[in-house]
Amino acid sequence: DPRGVLARTGLAGLYDAEVFSFEVGVVKPDPAIFALAAERLGLPAHELLMVGDTVDDDGAAAHLGMRTLILPRTPGSTHGLEQVLRLVG
């Protein structure tokens, strides 16, 4: 359960919805998990941005019409996420 990590890193509560595969029984790359996220957010897929780190796991979001950005794994922990935050901030 990632909630402990989210709380310790100060990320808990900074998002509008959460979908944990162990709770919903669907795992990436199954597009159903991305569809469920869109449903929980109450938005159509084409209005969302999926930021992931592997095409194999996260590319299925694009099949639903979600804008999808794959960040390469790089040294450090953010892998370019700060750039994404500047774009959408």
GROMACS elastic network, one bead per residue, 0.5 to 0.9 nm:
[ bonds ]
;  ai    aj funct       b0    kb
    1     4     6  0.71052   500
    1     5     6  0.84265   500
    1    20     6  0.80232   500
    1    22     6  0.80131   500
    2     5     6  0.53408   500
    2     6     6  0.62508   500
    2     7     6  0.87112   500
    2    20     6  0.83909   500
    3     7     6  0.61104   500
    3     8     6  0.86015   500
    3    12     6  0.72581   500
    4     7     6  0.51174   500
    4     8     6  0.61233   500
    4     9     6  0.85878   500
    4    12     6  0.86901   500
    5     8     6  0.50819   500
    5     9     6  0.60576   500
    5    10     6  0.84849   500
    5    11     6  0.83275   500
    5    12     6  0.85300   500
    6     9     6  0.53538   500
    6    10     6  0.61816   500
    6    13     6  0.86104   500
    7    10     6  0.52326   500
    7    11     6  0.60206   500
    7    13     6  0.83978   500
    8    11     6  0.77164   500
    8    12     6  0.82066   500
    9    12     6  0.77867   500
   10    13     6  0.82588   500
   10    14     6  0.82818   500
   11    14     6  0.55539   500
   11    15     6  0.79633   500
   12    15     6  0.73926   500
   13    16     6  0.74615   500
   13    17     6  0.89084   500
   15    18     6  0.75482   500
   16    40     6  0.85866   500
   16    41     6  0.67204   500
   17    37     6  0.72949   500
   17    40     6  0.62221   500
   17    41     6  0.60284   500
   18    37     6  0.71051   500
   18    40     6  0.78350   500
   18    41     6  0.87916   500
   19    22     6  0.88556   500
   19    23     6  0.76376   500
   19    24     6  0.72580   500
   19    33     6  0.74795   500
   19    34     6  0.87240   500
   19    36     6  0.74496   500
   19    37     6  0.61052   500
   19    40     6  0.82446   500
   20    23     6  0.54391   500
   20    24     6  0.64245   500
   20    25     6  0.84350   500
   20    26     6  0.85107   500
   20    27     6  0.86412   500
   20    33     6  0.87301   500
   21    24     6  0.51844   500
   21    25     6  0.54650   500
   21    26     6  0.52304   500
   21    27     6  0.52965   500
   21    28     6  0.79810   500
   21    33     6  0.74627   500
   22    25     6  0.55645   500
   22    26     6  0.74429   500
   22    27     6  0.79609   500
   23    26     6  0.82437   500
   24    27     6  0.84432   500
   24    33     6  0.81203   500
   24    36     6  0.89702   500
   25    33     6  0.88700   500
   26    29     6  0.88173   500
   26    30     6  0.67598   500
   26    31     6  0.88380   500
   26    32     6  0.69046   500
   26    33     6  0.58193   500
   27    30     6  0.58469   500
   27    31     6  0.86248   500
   27    32     6  0.83127   500
   27    33     6  0.65296   500
   27    57     6  0.89052   500
   28    31     6  0.69936   500
   28    32     6  0.83212   500
   28    33     6  0.66055   500
   28    34     6  0.81684   500
   28    56     6  0.86118   500
   28    57     6  0.53278   500
   28    58     6  0.67808   500
   28    60     6  0.78925   500
   29    32     6  0.84901   500
   29    33     6  0.79423   500
   29    34     6  0.87613   500
   29    56     6  0.67126   500
   29    58     6  0.60632   500
   29    59     6  0.73326   500
   29    60     6  0.57774   500
   29    61     6  0.82464   500
   30    33     6  0.61551   500
   30    34     6  0.77990   500
   30    57     6  0.82324   500
   30    60     6  0.68012   500
   30    61     6  0.88195   500
   31    34     6  0.53199   500
   31    35     6  0.63054   500
   31    36     6  0.86866   500
   31    58     6  0.88278   500
   31    59     6  0.88592   500
   31    60     6  0.52793   500
   31    61     6  0.61031   500
   31    62     6  0.89049   500
   31    63     6  0.75391   500
   31    64     6  0.71729   500
   32    36     6  0.60454   500
   32    37     6  0.85853   500
   33    36     6  0.50610   500
   33    37     6  0.62993   500
   33    38     6  0.87761   500
   33    61     6  0.87293   500
   34    37     6  0.50239   500
   34    38     6  0.63310   500
   34    39     6  0.86305   500
   34    45     6  0.81886   500
   34    50     6  0.86042   500
   34    58     6  0.88787   500
   34    60     6  0.78276   500
   34    61     6  0.58149   500
   34    64     6  0.78810   500
   34    66     6  0.86115   500
   35    38     6  0.51130   500
   35    39     6  0.61794   500
   35    40     6  0.86816   500
   35    44     6  0.87485   500
   35    45     6  0.71513   500
   35    61     6  0.80085   500
   35    64     6  0.73348   500
   36    40     6  0.61271   500
   36    41     6  0.85432   500
   37    40     6  0.51434   500
   37    41     6  0.62080   500
   37    42     6  0.85561   500
   37    43     6  0.89527   500
   37    45     6  0.88338   500
   38    41     6  0.50953   500
   38    42     6  0.60881   500
   38    43     6  0.54722   500
   38    44     6  0.61153   500
   38    45     6  0.57209   500
   38    47     6  0.89331   500
   38    48     6  0.75209   500
   39    43     6  0.63610   500
   39    44     6  0.75059   500
   39    45     6  0.85195   500
   40    43     6  0.78988   500
   41    44     6  0.85907   500
   43    46     6  0.82341   500
   43    47     6  0.65816   500
   43    48     6  0.74536   500
   44    47     6  0.57041   500
   44    48     6  0.72777   500
   44    65     6  0.87299   500
   44    66     6  0.84281   500
   45    48     6  0.54428   500
   45    49     6  0.82715   500
   45    61     6  0.82034   500
   45    62     6  0.88399   500
   45    64     6  0.62533   500
   45    65     6  0.56853   500
   45    67     6  0.80403   500
   46    49     6  0.80304   500
   46    62     6  0.89142   500
   46    64     6  0.76245   500
   46    67     6  0.65394   500
   47    65     6  0.85674   500
   47    66     6  0.68779   500
   47    67     6  0.77020   500
   48    65     6  0.87075   500
   48    66     6  0.55906   500
   48    67     6  0.62567   500
   48    68     6  0.84897   500
   49    61     6  0.89097   500
   49    66     6  0.60154   500
   49    68     6  0.57220   500
   49    69     6  0.73593   500
   50    58     6  0.76716   500
   50    59     6  0.88517   500
   50    61     6  0.68024   500
   50    62     6  0.82690   500
   50    66     6  0.66424   500
   50    67     6  0.61385   500
   50    69     6  0.61565   500
   50    70     6  0.82704   500
   51    58     6  0.78833   500
   51    67     6  0.85695   500
   51    68     6  0.59505   500
   51    70     6  0.59043   500
   51    71     6  0.71602   500
   51    81     6  0.84155   500
   51    84     6  0.83368   500
   52    55     6  0.78007   500
   52    57     6  0.80337   500
   52    58     6  0.56671   500
   52    59     6  0.82321   500
   52    68     6  0.75972   500
   52    69     6  0.63409   500
   52    71     6  0.61474   500
   52    72     6  0.87112   500
   53    57     6  0.80069   500
   53    58     6  0.71406   500
   53    69     6  0.82176   500
   53    70     6  0.50683   500
   53    72     6  0.58543   500
   53    73     6  0.66019   500
   53    79     6  0.84388   500
   54    57     6  0.55069   500
   54    58     6  0.57925   500
   54    59     6  0.73066   500
   54    70     6  0.62045   500
   54    71     6  0.75822   500
   54    72     6  0.75926   500
   54    73     6  0.86264   500
   55    58     6  0.52688   500
   55    60     6  0.79764   500
   55    70     6  0.66261   500
   56    59     6  0.58980   500
   56    60     6  0.77415   500
   57    60     6  0.70173   500
   58    61     6  0.60498   500
   58    62     6  0.81227   500
   58    68     6  0.77975   500
   58    69     6  0.87887   500
   58    70     6  0.76579   500
   59    62     6  0.55982   500
   59    63     6  0.73420   500
   59    68     6  0.69456   500
   59    69     6  0.86322   500
   59    70     6  0.80208   500
   60    63     6  0.52052   500
   60    64     6  0.70830   500
   60    66     6  0.88665   500
   60    68     6  0.88924   500
   61    64     6  0.53982   500
   61    65     6  0.68567   500
   61    66     6  0.54277   500
   61    67     6  0.75442   500
   61    68     6  0.65599   500
   62    65     6  0.50106   500
   62    67     6  0.60169   500
   62    68     6  0.56986   500
   63    66     6  0.71920   500
   64    67     6  0.89429   500
   65    68     6  0.86432   500
   69    84     6  0.89243   500
   71    74     6  0.86397   500
   71    79     6  0.63353   500
   71    80     6  0.65732   500
   71    81     6  0.76607   500
   72    79     6  0.64135   500
   72    80     6  0.79374   500
   73    76     6  0.87541   500
   73    77     6  0.88436   500
   73    78     6  0.87518   500
   73    79     6  0.56346   500
   73    80     6  0.87099   500
   74    77     6  0.78364   500
   74    78     6  0.80257   500
   74    79     6  0.51563   500
   74    80     6  0.80331   500
   75    78     6  0.83642   500
   75    79     6  0.70880   500
   76    79     6  0.66777   500
   77    80     6  0.87750   500
   77    81     6  0.89214   500
   78    81     6  0.51595   500
   78    82     6  0.68462   500
   79    82     6  0.81175   500
   80    83     6  0.54678   500
   80    84     6  0.69652   500
   81    84     6  0.50356   500
   81    85     6  0.62995   500
   81    86     6  0.87207   500
   82    85     6  0.50239   500
   82    86     6  0.63224   500
   82    87     6  0.87493   500
   83    86     6  0.51269   500
   83    87     6  0.63524   500
   83    88     6  0.88702   500
   84    87     6  0.50268   500
   84    88     6  0.62782   500
   84    89     6  0.80811   500
   85    88     6  0.53023   500
   85    89     6  0.52621   500
   86    89     6  0.50742   500
